[in-house]
């Protein structure tokens, strides 16, 4: 059975849907510290779980015979900078609770890392799997700590720790939650509603990005990969890299009147400028056959279609 923490964020519900297709609805348990929307509550097992409450988590793992744990609870980039103390608690103390549980119960543990685990002194174009990592956000620092702790426990005690560094994830039906790559989701909503988008990053800010369904598929394929194939425990995964101007140009092929104004926000621009511009994911391609399905053109078509459908269902006008 799989337990997903932080299940009501951008990624949990979609990952649960994919895992439930393969392993059965009752074998995938979503959890979070928030009340789930009714459609999520009705789509399969949901439980309240606070990653800071070790005793509660332990009962969940033992009583539900959990064998895999996907740890999505975390405060992400800009949100974390606005609340460093909470980010350190959730991202580090919460992680240690999950690491201890995984060790004690021999779980297969997936913990996501991120383009944010690199910093201004890392190679940026591209960033390889193994290089200097001196991130300048509490989010990045906590994710590097997660990579290091997971790999230490793997080599010392055999913990089945698996970690993918995600690019910015682009989704139509769930909200991103970090604040730095989120512009690349909002631009689609604004293009279809007002036709005008104000971007908080400079037009030339290049960042690695990925369609959410590629993210879910990569995560499941990686979790299913035979251990003997993995030469690393932490892998970059890539799909595309684009700038705000490039994604705006691609959207204009469908919505020619899209107007974008650039009003860089100091905090988020500084974060973005410290992150990789492109990812080298050749190890993931070689070791466990990673191959993305969505490039920029396919992403734009899918996002516009999905949001048009959403807006029509909600009785909202579509430009
Ligand atoms: C953020 N969307 O902007 C998240 C994610 C890699 C980016 O962590 O912080």
py3Dmol code that shows the C-alpha trace and the ligand (Angstrom):
import py3Dmol

protein = """\
ATOM      1  CA  UNK A   1       0.000   0.000   0.000  1.00  0.00           C
ATOM      2  CA  UNK A   2       1.118   3.541  -0.816  1.00  0.00           C
ATOM      3  CA  UNK A   3       0.794   6.556   1.503  1.00  0.00           C
ATOM      4  CA  UNK A   4       1.151  10.047  -0.010  1.00  0.00           C
ATOM      5  CA  UNK A   5       1.887  12.917   2.401  1.00  0.00           C
ATOM      6  CA  UNK A   6       1.066  16.503   1.406  1.00  0.00           C
ATOM      7  CA  UNK A   7      -1.476  14.898  -0.905  1.00  0.00           C
ATOM      8  CA  UNK A   8      -3.600  18.014  -1.477  1.00  0.00           C
ATOM      9  CA  UNK A   9      -0.822  20.067  -3.050  1.00  0.00           C
ATOM     10  CA  UNK A  10      -0.187  20.435  -6.794  1.00  0.00           C
ATOM     11  CA  UNK A  11       0.895  16.810  -7.339  1.00  0.00           C
ATOM     12  CA  UNK A  12      -0.766  14.420  -4.850  1.00  0.00           C
ATOM     13  CA  UNK A  13      -4.240  13.895  -6.349  1.00  0.00           C
ATOM     14  CA  UNK A  14      -2.958  13.226  -9.878  1.00  0.00           C
ATOM     15  CA  UNK A  15      -0.284  10.835  -8.642  1.00  0.00           C
ATOM     16  CA  UNK A  16      -2.882   8.973  -6.557  1.00  0.00           C
ATOM     17  CA  UNK A  17      -5.116   8.627  -9.637  1.00  0.00           C
ATOM     18  CA  UNK A  18      -2.269   7.099 -11.679  1.00  0.00           C
ATOM     19  CA  UNK A  19      -1.186   4.756  -8.865  1.00  0.00           C
ATOM     20  CA  UNK A  20      -4.810   3.714  -8.194  1.00  0.00           C
ATOM     21  CA  UNK A  21      -5.224   2.706 -11.854  1.00  0.00           C
ATOM     22  CA  UNK A  22      -2.287   0.319 -11.458  1.00  0.00           C
ATOM     23  CA  UNK A  23      -2.640  -0.893  -7.861  1.00  0.00           C
ATOM     24  CA  UNK A  24      -6.316  -0.441  -7.031  1.00  0.00           C
ATOM     25  CA  UNK A  25      -8.066   2.465  -5.340  1.00  0.00           C
ATOM     26  CA  UNK A  26      -7.899   1.068  -1.796  1.00  0.00           C
ATOM     27  CA  UNK A  27      -4.141   0.537  -2.013  1.00  0.00           C
ATOM     28  CA  UNK A  28      -3.299   4.238  -2.382  1.00  0.00           C
ATOM     29  CA  UNK A  29      -3.983   6.490   0.617  1.00  0.00           C
ATOM     30  CA  UNK A  30      -3.880  10.274   0.220  1.00  0.00           C
ATOM     31  CA  UNK A  31      -3.131  12.344   3.297  1.00  0.00           C
ATOM     32  CA  UNK A  32      -2.785  15.978   4.273  1.00  0.00           C
ATOM     33  CA  UNK A  33      -3.500  18.336   7.171  1.00  0.00           C
ATOM     34  CA  UNK A  34      -6.292  20.069   5.238  1.00  0.00           C
ATOM     35  CA  UNK A  35      -9.874  19.000   4.615  1.00  0.00           C
ATOM     36  CA  UNK A  36     -10.111  17.426   1.146  1.00  0.00           C
ATOM     37  CA  UNK A  37     -12.546  18.686  -1.504  1.00  0.00           C
ATOM     38  CA  UNK A  38     -15.568  16.351  -1.682  1.00  0.00           C
ATOM     39  CA  UNK A  39     -14.543  14.929  -5.082  1.00  0.00           C
ATOM     40  CA  UNK A  40     -11.147  13.974  -3.657  1.00  0.00           C
ATOM     41  CA  UNK A  41     -12.732  12.517  -0.534  1.00  0.00           C
ATOM     42  CA  UNK A  42     -15.055  10.403  -2.707  1.00  0.00           C
ATOM     43  CA  UNK A  43     -12.323   9.214  -5.098  1.00  0.00           C
ATOM     44  CA  UNK A  44     -10.462   6.972  -2.640  1.00  0.00           C
ATOM     45  CA  UNK A  45      -8.969   6.637   0.852  1.00  0.00           C
ATOM     46  CA  UNK A  46      -8.039   9.962   2.442  1.00  0.00           C
ATOM     47  CA  UNK A  47      -6.663  10.377   5.976  1.00  0.00           C
ATOM     48  CA  UNK A  48      -5.544  13.290   8.102  1.00  0.00           C
ATOM     49  CA  UNK A  49      -1.760  13.161   8.641  1.00  0.00           C
ATOM     50  CA  UNK A  50       0.628  15.754  10.021  1.00  0.00           C
ATOM     51  CA  UNK A  51       4.253  14.925   9.171  1.00  0.00           C
ATOM     52  CA  UNK A  52       5.241  16.645  12.429  1.00  0.00           C
ATOM     53  CA  UNK A  53       3.209  14.096  14.423  1.00  0.00           C
ATOM     54  CA  UNK A  54       5.460  11.031  14.385  1.00  0.00           C
ATOM     55  CA  UNK A  55       3.154   8.873  16.524  1.00  0.00           C
ATOM     56  CA  UNK A  56       0.162   9.516  14.234  1.00  0.00           C
ATOM     57  CA  UNK A  57       2.223   8.801  11.123  1.00  0.00           C
ATOM     58  CA  UNK A  58       3.569   5.584  12.628  1.00  0.00           C
ATOM     59  CA  UNK A  59       0.044   4.322  13.397  1.00  0.00           C
ATOM     60  CA  UNK A  60      -0.975   5.116   9.815  1.00  0.00           C
ATOM     61  CA  UNK A  61       1.977   3.222   8.343  1.00  0.00           C
ATOM     62  CA  UNK A  62       1.586   0.146  10.553  1.00  0.00           C
ATOM     63  CA  UNK A  63      -2.218  -0.059  10.694  1.00  0.00           C
ATOM     64  CA  UNK A  64      -2.551   0.370   6.905  1.00  0.00           C
ATOM     65  CA  UNK A  65       0.355  -1.964   6.026  1.00  0.00           C
ATOM     66  CA  UNK A  66       2.081   0.804   4.046  1.00  0.00           C
ATOM     67  CA  UNK A  67       5.005  -0.395   1.876  1.00  0.00           C
ATOM     68  CA  UNK A  68       5.652   2.712  -0.231  1.00  0.00           C
ATOM     69  CA  UNK A  69       5.652   6.318   1.008  1.00  0.00           C
ATOM     70  CA  UNK A  70       5.591   9.353  -1.303  1.00  0.00           C
ATOM     71  CA  UNK A  71       6.566  12.411   0.722  1.00  0.00           C
ATOM     72  CA  UNK A  72       5.047  15.521  -0.908  1.00  0.00           C
ATOM     73  CA  UNK A  73       4.751  17.666   2.249  1.00  0.00           C
ATOM     74  CA  UNK A  74       6.972  20.727   1.924  1.00  0.00           C
ATOM     75  CA  UNK A  75       6.980  24.512   1.748  1.00  0.00           C
ATOM     76  CA  UNK A  76       8.345  25.444  -1.680  1.00  0.00           C
ATOM     77  CA  UNK A  77      10.562  28.300  -2.863  1.00  0.00           C
ATOM     78  CA  UNK A  78       9.060  31.774  -2.434  1.00  0.00           C
ATOM     79  CA  UNK A  79       6.492  30.564   0.132  1.00  0.00           C
ATOM     80  CA  UNK A  80       9.339  29.134   2.210  1.00  0.00           C
ATOM     81  CA  UNK A  81      11.282  32.404   2.098  1.00  0.00           C
ATOM     82  CA  UNK A  82       8.238  34.120   3.591  1.00  0.00           C
ATOM     83  CA  UNK A  83       8.146  31.669   6.512  1.00  0.00           C
ATOM     84  CA  UNK A  84      11.606  30.197   7.059  1.00  0.00           C
ATOM     85  CA  UNK A  85      10.881  28.788  10.535  1.00  0.00           C
ATOM     86  CA  UNK A  86       7.855  26.806   9.330  1.00  0.00           C
ATOM     87  CA  UNK A  87       9.692  25.717   6.171  1.00  0.00           C
ATOM     88  CA  UNK A  88      12.561  24.376   8.275  1.00  0.00           C
ATOM     89  CA  UNK A  89      10.131  22.476  10.537  1.00  0.00           C
ATOM     90  CA  UNK A  90       8.092  20.894   7.741  1.00  0.00           C
ATOM     91  CA  UNK A  91      10.928  20.386   5.239  1.00  0.00           C
ATOM     92  CA  UNK A  92      13.543  19.104   7.705  1.00  0.00           C
ATOM     93  CA  UNK A  93      11.865  17.814  10.907  1.00  0.00           C
ATOM     94  CA  UNK A  94       8.984  16.430   8.850  1.00  0.00           C
ATOM     95  CA  UNK A  95      11.472  14.756   6.528  1.00  0.00           C
ATOM     96  CA  UNK A  96      13.341  13.148   9.442  1.00  0.00           C
ATOM     97  CA  UNK A  97      10.084  11.708  10.795  1.00  0.00           C
ATOM     98  CA  UNK A  98       9.445  10.151   7.391  1.00  0.00           C
ATOM     99  CA  UNK A  99      13.033   8.882   7.076  1.00  0.00           C
ATOM    100  CA  UNK A 100      12.855   7.234  10.532  1.00  0.00           C
ATOM    101  CA  UNK A 101       9.517   5.634   9.662  1.00  0.00           C
ATOM    102  CA  UNK A 102      10.779   4.366   6.326  1.00  0.00           C
ATOM    103  CA  UNK A 103      13.816   2.811   8.001  1.00  0.00           C
ATOM    104  CA  UNK A 104      11.813   1.257  10.855  1.00  0.00           C
ATOM    105  CA  UNK A 105       9.216  -0.229   8.482  1.00  0.00           C
ATOM    106  CA  UNK A 106      11.438  -1.017   5.468  1.00  0.00           C
ATOM    107  CA  UNK A 107       9.402   1.283   3.217  1.00  0.00           C
ATOM    108  CA  UNK A 108      10.298   2.256  -0.325  1.00  0.00           C
ATOM    109  CA  UNK A 109      10.534   6.021   0.150  1.00  0.00           C
ATOM    110  CA  UNK A 110      10.128   8.653  -2.586  1.00  0.00           C
ATOM    111  CA  UNK A 111      11.123  12.197  -1.669  1.00  0.00           C
ATOM    112  CA  UNK A 112      11.053  14.823  -4.455  1.00  0.00           C
ATOM    113  CA  UNK A 113      13.898  17.249  -4.893  1.00  0.00           C
ATOM    114  CA  UNK A 114      13.951  20.172  -7.306  1.00  0.00           C
ATOM    115  CA  UNK A 115      15.738  22.530  -9.658  1.00  0.00           C
ATOM    116  CA  UNK A 116      15.758  24.619  -6.478  1.00  0.00           C
ATOM    117  CA  UNK A 117      18.371  22.262  -4.953  1.00  0.00           C
ATOM    118  CA  UNK A 118      21.005  24.092  -7.023  1.00  0.00           C
ATOM    119  CA  UNK A 119      22.358  27.584  -6.479  1.00  0.00           C
ATOM    120  CA  UNK A 120      24.234  30.402  -8.257  1.00  0.00           C
ATOM    121  CA  UNK A 121      27.580  28.529  -7.986  1.00  0.00           C
ATOM    122  CA  UNK A 122      26.149  25.356  -9.615  1.00  0.00           C
ATOM    123  CA  UNK A 123      26.612  24.798 -13.361  1.00  0.00           C
ATOM    124  CA  UNK A 124      23.373  26.205 -14.799  1.00  0.00           C
ATOM    125  CA  UNK A 125      23.256  25.277 -18.474  1.00  0.00           C
ATOM    126  CA  UNK A 126      22.918  22.426 -18.054  1.00  0.00           C
ATOM    127  CA  UNK A 127      23.012  21.332 -14.399  1.00  0.00           C
ATOM    128  CA  UNK A 128      24.217  17.720 -14.137  1.00  0.00           C
ATOM    129  CA  UNK A 129      23.141  15.190 -11.479  1.00  0.00           C
ATOM    130  CA  UNK A 130      26.371  15.557  -9.517  1.00  0.00           C
ATOM    131  CA  UNK A 131      27.814  19.043  -8.975  1.00  0.00           C
ATOM    132  CA  UNK A 132      28.228  21.693  -6.297  1.00  0.00           C
ATOM    133  CA  UNK A 133      24.897  22.563  -4.668  1.00  0.00           C
ATOM    134  CA  UNK A 134      24.784  25.780  -2.610  1.00  0.00           C
ATOM    135  CA  UNK A 135      21.117  26.846  -2.902  1.00  0.00           C
ATOM    136  CA  UNK A 136      20.084  30.238  -1.501  1.00  0.00           C
ATOM    137  CA  UNK A 137      16.547  29.326  -0.330  1.00  0.00           C
ATOM    138  CA  UNK A 138      15.466  27.372   2.772  1.00  0.00           C
ATOM    139  CA  UNK A 139      13.535  25.208   0.293  1.00  0.00           C
ATOM    140  CA  UNK A 140      16.694  24.372  -1.651  1.00  0.00           C
ATOM    141  CA  UNK A 141      18.804  23.879   1.484  1.00  0.00           C
ATOM    142  CA  UNK A 142      16.173  21.518   2.948  1.00  0.00           C
ATOM    143  CA  UNK A 143      15.946  19.559  -0.315  1.00  0.00           C
ATOM    144  CA  UNK A 144      19.732  19.114  -0.540  1.00  0.00           C
ATOM    145  CA  UNK A 145      19.597  17.947   3.089  1.00  0.00           C
ATOM    146  CA  UNK A 146      16.897  15.463   2.078  1.00  0.00           C
ATOM    147  CA  UNK A 147      19.043  14.146  -0.790  1.00  0.00           C
ATOM    148  CA  UNK A 148      22.074  13.768   1.490  1.00  0.00           C
ATOM    149  CA  UNK A 149      20.176  12.168   4.403  1.00  0.00           C
ATOM    150  CA  UNK A 150      18.328   9.744   2.111  1.00  0.00           C
ATOM    151  CA  UNK A 151      21.519   8.660   0.384  1.00  0.00           C
ATOM    152  CA  UNK A 152      23.356   8.313   3.719  1.00  0.00           C
ATOM    153  CA  UNK A 153      20.614   6.029   5.133  1.00  0.00           C
ATOM    154  CA  UNK A 154      20.575   4.077   1.877  1.00  0.00           C
ATOM    155  CA  UNK A 155      24.309   3.377   1.925  1.00  0.00           C
ATOM    156  CA  UNK A 156      24.548   2.777   5.683  1.00  0.00           C
ATOM    157  CA  UNK A 157      21.320   0.886   6.402  1.00  0.00           C
ATOM    158  CA  UNK A 158      19.991  -0.076   2.959  1.00  0.00           C
ATOM    159  CA  UNK A 159      17.001   2.292   3.004  1.00  0.00           C
ATOM    160  CA  UNK A 160      15.232   2.110  -0.381  1.00  0.00           C
ATOM    161  CA  UNK A 161      15.399   5.902  -0.815  1.00  0.00           C
ATOM    162  CA  UNK A 162      14.467   7.288  -4.248  1.00  0.00           C
ATOM    163  CA  UNK A 163      14.537  10.956  -5.261  1.00  0.00           C
ATOM    164  CA  UNK A 164      13.780  12.885  -8.457  1.00  0.00           C
ATOM    165  CA  UNK A 165      14.663  16.536  -8.937  1.00  0.00           C
ATOM    166  CA  UNK A 166      11.500  17.983 -10.480  1.00  0.00           C
ATOM    167  CA  UNK A 167      11.499  20.997 -12.815  1.00  0.00           C
ATOM    168  CA  UNK A 168       8.703  23.569 -12.517  1.00  0.00           C
ATOM    169  CA  UNK A 169       5.504  21.527 -12.928  1.00  0.00           C
ATOM    170  CA  UNK A 170       2.754  22.893 -15.176  1.00  0.00           C
ATOM    171  CA  UNK A 171      -0.805  21.773 -14.406  1.00  0.00           C
ATOM    172  CA  UNK A 172      -4.267  22.946 -15.480  1.00  0.00           C
ATOM    173  CA  UNK A 173      -6.444  21.460 -12.716  1.00  0.00           C
ATOM    174  CA  UNK A 174      -4.274  21.984  -9.629  1.00  0.00           C
ATOM    175  CA  UNK A 175      -2.512  25.063  -8.288  1.00  0.00           C
ATOM    176  CA  UNK A 176       1.300  25.193  -8.022  1.00  0.00           C
ATOM    177  CA  UNK A 177       2.414  26.124  -4.564  1.00  0.00           C
ATOM    178  CA  UNK A 178       5.838  27.660  -4.575  1.00  0.00           C
ATOM    179  CA  UNK A 179       5.745  30.963  -6.276  1.00  0.00           C
ATOM    180  CA  UNK A 180       8.730  30.963  -8.605  1.00  0.00           C
ATOM    181  CA  UNK A 181       7.738  28.824 -11.598  1.00  0.00           C
ATOM    182  CA  UNK A 182       4.025  29.428 -10.993  1.00  0.00           C
ATOM    183  CA  UNK A 183       3.924  32.218 -13.627  1.00  0.00           C
ATOM    184  CA  UNK A 184       4.001  29.454 -16.247  1.00  0.00           C
ATOM    185  CA  UNK A 185       0.616  28.185 -15.004  1.00  0.00           C
ATOM    186  CA  UNK A 186      -1.031  31.574 -14.449  1.00  0.00           C
ATOM    187  CA  UNK A 187      -0.195  32.814 -17.962  1.00  0.00           C
ATOM    188  CA  UNK A 188      -2.607  30.255 -19.469  1.00  0.00           C
ATOM    189  CA  UNK A 189      -5.493  31.230 -17.173  1.00  0.00           C
ATOM    190  CA  UNK A 190      -4.977  34.943 -17.868  1.00  0.00           C
ATOM    191  CA  UNK A 191      -4.550  34.364 -21.618  1.00  0.00           C
ATOM    192  CA  UNK A 192      -7.995  32.725 -21.708  1.00  0.00           C
ATOM    193  CA  UNK A 193      -9.735  35.169 -19.368  1.00  0.00           C
ATOM    194  CA  UNK A 194      -8.444  38.737 -19.718  1.00  0.00           C
ATOM    195  CA  UNK A 195      -5.981  38.248 -22.584  1.00  0.00           C
ATOM    196  CA  UNK A 196      -3.383  40.100 -20.522  1.00  0.00           C
ATOM    197  CA  UNK A 197      -0.709  38.585 -18.260  1.00  0.00           C
ATOM    198  CA  UNK A 198       1.591  40.447 -15.896  1.00  0.00           C
ATOM    199  CA  UNK A 199       4.800  38.426 -15.396  1.00  0.00           C
ATOM    200  CA  UNK A 200       6.843  38.681 -12.189  1.00  0.00           C
ATOM    201  CA  UNK A 201       9.978  37.381 -13.955  1.00  0.00           C
ATOM    202  CA  UNK A 202      12.056  39.006 -16.720  1.00  0.00           C
ATOM    203  CA  UNK A 203      11.142  37.973 -20.280  1.00  0.00           C
ATOM    204  CA  UNK A 204      14.447  36.136 -20.737  1.00  0.00           C
ATOM    205  CA  UNK A 205      14.384  34.024 -17.503  1.00  0.00           C
ATOM    206  CA  UNK A 206      14.951  30.464 -18.652  1.00  0.00           C
ATOM    207  CA  UNK A 207      13.820  27.621 -16.337  1.00  0.00           C
ATOM    208  CA  UNK A 208      13.372  23.831 -16.715  1.00  0.00           C
ATOM    209  CA  UNK A 209       9.662  22.936 -16.856  1.00  0.00           C
ATOM    210  CA  UNK A 210       7.534  19.772 -17.204  1.00  0.00           C
ATOM    211  CA  UNK A 211       3.888  18.882 -17.865  1.00  0.00           C
ATOM    212  CA  UNK A 212       2.280  17.371 -14.763  1.00  0.00           C
ATOM    213  CA  UNK A 213       1.426  14.087 -16.484  1.00  0.00           C
ATOM    214  CA  UNK A 214       5.103  13.578 -17.392  1.00  0.00           C
ATOM    215  CA  UNK A 215       5.943  14.282 -13.725  1.00  0.00           C
ATOM    216  CA  UNK A 216       3.482  11.639 -12.493  1.00  0.00           C
ATOM    217  CA  UNK A 217       4.614   9.062 -15.055  1.00  0.00           C
ATOM    218  CA  UNK A 218       8.288   9.679 -14.264  1.00  0.00           C
ATOM    219  CA  UNK A 219       7.591   9.217 -10.550  1.00  0.00           C
ATOM    220  CA  UNK A 220       5.716   5.921 -11.017  1.00  0.00           C
ATOM    221  CA  UNK A 221       8.211   4.516 -13.553  1.00  0.00           C
ATOM    222  CA  UNK A 222      11.094   5.455 -11.227  1.00  0.00           C
ATOM    223  CA  UNK A 223       9.377   3.881  -8.191  1.00  0.00           C
ATOM    224  CA  UNK A 224       8.867   0.692 -10.227  1.00  0.00           C
ATOM    225  CA  UNK A 225      12.417   0.532 -11.594  1.00  0.00           C
ATOM    226  CA  UNK A 226      14.430  -2.474 -10.344  1.00  0.00           C
ATOM    227  CA  UNK A 227      16.898  -1.329  -7.679  1.00  0.00           C
ATOM    228  CA  UNK A 228      19.807  -2.935  -9.557  1.00  0.00           C
ATOM    229  CA  UNK A 229      19.268  -0.503 -12.466  1.00  0.00           C
ATOM    230  CA  UNK A 230      19.777   2.588 -10.309  1.00  0.00           C
ATOM    231  CA  UNK A 231      23.353   3.911 -10.356  1.00  0.00           C
ATOM    232  CA  UNK A 232      22.163   6.932  -8.356  1.00  0.00           C
ATOM    233  CA  UNK A 233      19.493   7.478  -5.685  1.00  0.00           C
ATOM    234  CA  UNK A 234      18.783  11.066  -6.812  1.00  0.00           C
ATOM    235  CA  UNK A 235      18.167  11.922 -10.498  1.00  0.00           C
ATOM    236  CA  UNK A 236      17.416  15.052 -12.493  1.00  0.00           C
ATOM    237  CA  UNK A 237      14.456  14.622 -14.847  1.00  0.00           C
ATOM    238  CA  UNK A 238      13.856  17.039 -17.744  1.00  0.00           C
ATOM    239  CA  UNK A 239      11.283  17.696 -20.463  1.00  0.00           C
ATOM    240  CA  UNK A 240      11.797  21.305 -21.687  1.00  0.00           C
ATOM    241  CA  UNK A 241      13.212  24.688 -20.714  1.00  0.00           C
ATOM    242  CA  UNK A 242      11.595  27.961 -21.693  1.00  0.00           C
ATOM    243  CA  UNK A 243      11.473  31.681 -20.928  1.00  0.00           C
ATOM    244  CA  UNK A 244       8.303  33.709 -20.312  1.00  0.00           C
ATOM    245  CA  UNK A 245       8.671  35.247 -23.798  1.00  0.00           C
ATOM    246  CA  UNK A 246       8.992  31.822 -25.442  1.00  0.00           C
ATOM    247  CA  UNK A 247       5.875  30.387 -23.776  1.00  0.00           C
ATOM    248  CA  UNK A 248       3.995  33.632 -24.590  1.00  0.00           C
ATOM    249  CA  UNK A 249       5.033  33.304 -28.250  1.00  0.00           C
ATOM    250  CA  UNK A 250       3.854  29.673 -28.315  1.00  0.00           C
ATOM    251  CA  UNK A 251       0.485  30.684 -26.791  1.00  0.00           C
ATOM    252  CA  UNK A 252       0.130  33.470 -29.396  1.00  0.00           C
ATOM    253  CA  UNK A 253       0.069  30.765 -32.100  1.00  0.00           C
ATOM    254  CA  UNK A 254      -3.389  29.982 -30.636  1.00  0.00           C
ATOM    255  CA  UNK A 255      -4.329  33.335 -29.024  1.00  0.00           C
ATOM    256  CA  UNK A 256      -2.645  36.016 -31.168  1.00  0.00           C
ATOM    257  CA  UNK A 257      -3.824  38.900 -28.978  1.00  0.00           C
ATOM    258  CA  UNK A 258      -2.125  37.763 -25.758  1.00  0.00           C
ATOM    259  CA  UNK A 259      -0.467  40.795 -24.163  1.00  0.00           C
ATOM    260  CA  UNK A 260       2.290  40.263 -21.559  1.00  0.00           C
ATOM    261  CA  UNK A 261       3.779  42.993 -19.366  1.00  0.00           C
ATOM    262  CA  UNK A 262       6.916  42.296 -17.325  1.00  0.00           C
ATOM    263  CA  UNK A 263       7.148  43.546 -13.768  1.00  0.00           C
ATOM    264  CA  UNK A 264       9.997  41.530 -12.167  1.00  0.00           C
ATOM    265  CA  UNK A 265       9.544  40.823  -8.452  1.00  0.00           C
ATOM    266  CA  UNK A 266      12.939  41.077  -6.696  1.00  0.00           C
ATOM    267  CA  UNK A 267      12.586  37.986  -4.452  1.00  0.00           C
ATOM    268  CA  UNK A 268      11.310  35.637  -7.138  1.00  0.00           C
ATOM    269  CA  UNK A 269      13.628  36.964  -9.856  1.00  0.00           C
ATOM    270  CA  UNK A 270      16.616  36.455  -7.535  1.00  0.00           C
ATOM    271  CA  UNK A 271      15.488  32.879  -6.822  1.00  0.00           C
ATOM    272  CA  UNK A 272      14.946  32.112 -10.519  1.00  0.00           C
ATOM    273  CA  UNK A 273      18.354  33.599 -11.448  1.00  0.00           C
ATOM    274  CA  UNK A 274      20.013  31.199  -8.959  1.00  0.00           C
ATOM    275  CA  UNK A 275      18.407  28.076 -10.472  1.00  0.00           C
ATOM    276  CA  UNK A 276      19.528  25.939 -13.447  1.00  0.00           C
ATOM    277  CA  UNK A 277      18.451  27.068 -16.919  1.00  0.00           C
ATOM    278  CA  UNK A 278      18.475  23.494 -18.225  1.00  0.00           C
ATOM    279  CA  UNK A 279      18.762  20.016 -16.670  1.00  0.00           C
ATOM    280  CA  UNK A 280      21.035  17.200 -17.866  1.00  0.00           C
ATOM    281  CA  UNK A 281      18.955  14.062 -17.227  1.00  0.00           C
ATOM    282  CA  UNK A 282      21.085  11.617 -19.247  1.00  0.00           C
ATOM    283  CA  UNK A 283      21.506   9.287 -16.238  1.00  0.00           C
ATOM    284  CA  UNK A 284      17.716   8.941 -15.824  1.00  0.00           C
ATOM    285  CA  UNK A 285      17.394   8.250 -19.555  1.00  0.00           C
ATOM    286  CA  UNK A 286      20.105   5.590 -19.410  1.00  0.00           C
ATOM    287  CA  UNK A 287      19.391   3.891 -16.049  1.00  0.00           C
ATOM    288  CA  UNK A 288      15.583   3.605 -16.120  1.00  0.00           C
ATOM    289  CA  UNK A 289      14.542   4.785 -19.579  1.00  0.00           C
ATOM    290  CA  UNK A 290      13.148   8.234 -18.765  1.00  0.00           C
ATOM    291  CA  UNK A 291      11.561   9.911 -21.837  1.00  0.00           C
ATOM    292  CA  UNK A 292       9.159  12.893 -21.672  1.00  0.00           C
ATOM    293  CA  UNK A 293       5.984  12.951 -23.791  1.00  0.00           C
ATOM    294  CA  UNK A 294       5.264  16.713 -23.661  1.00  0.00           C
ATOM    295  CA  UNK A 295       7.382  19.436 -25.248  1.00  0.00           C
ATOM    296  CA  UNK A 296       6.412  23.141 -25.280  1.00  0.00           C
ATOM    297  CA  UNK A 297       4.011  22.869 -28.246  1.00  0.00           C
ATOM    298  CA  UNK A 298       2.150  19.887 -26.746  1.00  0.00           C
ATOM    299  CA  UNK A 299       2.096  21.544 -23.294  1.00  0.00           C
ATOM    300  CA  UNK A 300       0.486  24.741 -24.663  1.00  0.00           C
ATOM    301  CA  UNK A 301      -2.161  22.839 -26.637  1.00  0.00           C
ATOM    302  CA  UNK A 302      -3.051  20.659 -23.621  1.00  0.00           C
ATOM    303  CA  UNK A 303      -3.141  23.547 -21.125  1.00  0.00           C
ATOM    304  CA  UNK A 304      -5.346  25.737 -23.351  1.00  0.00           C
ATOM    305  CA  UNK A 305      -7.727  22.829 -24.055  1.00  0.00           C
ATOM    306  CA  UNK A 306      -7.980  21.857 -20.366  1.00  0.00           C
ATOM    307  CA  UNK A 307      -8.563  25.405 -19.121  1.00  0.00           C
ATOM    308  CA  UNK A 308     -11.085  26.165 -21.894  1.00  0.00           C
ATOM    309  CA  UNK A 309     -12.995  23.055 -20.749  1.00  0.00           C
ATOM    310  CA  UNK A 310     -12.784  24.178 -17.080  1.00  0.00           C
ATOM    311  CA  UNK A 311     -14.040  27.680 -17.865  1.00  0.00           C
ATOM    312  CA  UNK A 312     -16.880  26.409 -20.050  1.00  0.00           C
ATOM    313  CA  UNK A 313     -17.994  23.991 -17.275  1.00  0.00           C
ATOM    314  CA  UNK A 314     -17.889  26.884 -14.789  1.00  0.00           C
ATOM    315  CA  UNK A 315     -19.935  29.045 -17.152  1.00  0.00           C
ATOM    316  CA  UNK A 316     -17.064  31.504 -17.539  1.00  0.00           C
ATOM    317  CA  UNK A 317     -16.352  33.316 -20.812  1.00  0.00           C
ATOM    318  CA  UNK A 318     -13.383  32.082 -22.886  1.00  0.00           C
ATOM    319  CA  UNK A 319     -11.445  34.658 -24.890  1.00  0.00           C
TER     320      UNK A 319
END
"""
ligand_1 = """\
9
LIG
C 8.216 26.684 -6.947
N 6.695 25.398 -8.407
O 8.100 27.594 -7.732
C 7.603 25.320 -7.285
C 8.719 24.352 -7.567
C 10.787 23.865 -8.868
C 9.671 24.845 -8.644
O 9.396 24.082 -6.407
O 8.818 26.823 -5.907
"""
view = py3Dmol.view(width=600, height=400)
view.addModel(protein, "pdb")
view.setStyle({"model": 0}, {"cartoon": {"style": "trace"}})
view.addModel(ligand_1, "xyz")
view.setStyle({"model": 1}, {"stick": {}})
view.zoomTo()
view.show()
